[in-house]
Amino acid sequence: MEKVVRFLQYMWLVIAAVSFCIATYHLILWDITGALFFYFFTGMATLLFYVRKRQLKRFQNMSK
């Protein structure tokens, strides 16, 4: 179970990085309205990364 939580944690981090790159690309080529959605998605993915990180710590503490 710990491996699944760790995988999901890093998956959200990769999604945040990719969406940040896409948002910056949209901001440079077009306008900010197209990039705002991707910046919002970056924030949500980062938040979910920290939620999974906290969940992993609680899971490790419970298994001891």
Rosetta blueprint (number, residue, H / E / L):
1 M L
2 E H
3 K H
4 V H
5 V H
6 R H
7 F H
8 L H
9 Q H
10 Y H
11 M H
12 W H
13 L H
14 V H
15 I H
16 A H
17 A H
18 V H
19 S H
20 F H
21 C H
22 I H
23 A H
24 T H
25 Y H
26 H H
27 L H
28 I H
29 L H
30 W L
31 D L
32 I H
33 T H
34 G H
35 A H
36 L H
37 F H
38 F H
39 Y H
40 F H
41 F H
42 T H
43 G H
44 M H
45 A H
46 T H
47 L H
48 L H
49 F H
50 Y H
51 V H
52 R H
53 K H
54 R H
55 Q H
56 L H
57 K H
58 R H
59 F H
60 Q H
61 N H
62 M H
63 S H
64 K L
